[in-house]
Amino acid sequence: MRTEQEIQRIVKQVQTRLDARRGATGLSLKVPKGGYREDDEWLHVIVAPVKNGVRAYDYVEALGEIESDLRDSGIDHVLLVPAMAD
């Protein structure tokens, strides 16, 4: 299990990567407050568009790229889960 500090660091890295891809995707995406769940050794991080009307298939490729980036940097067992806007 990860510590709360480790989880917050990972969530921050995810948000930073989402922000960096905003120009390429044209979409503003966010990790909602408390938007994660641990399941054994896996961390599921929820990612949602900032505005309504954006479908998951519009940004799922970016989520896969971020998951790959995290693995490449030594952060394993993180899944980004697309969700609807608030």
Secondary structure by P-SEA (a helix, b strand, c coil): cccaaaaaaaaaaaaaaaaaacccccbbbbbccccccccccbbbbbbbbccccccccccaaaaaaaaaaaaaacccbbbbbbbccc
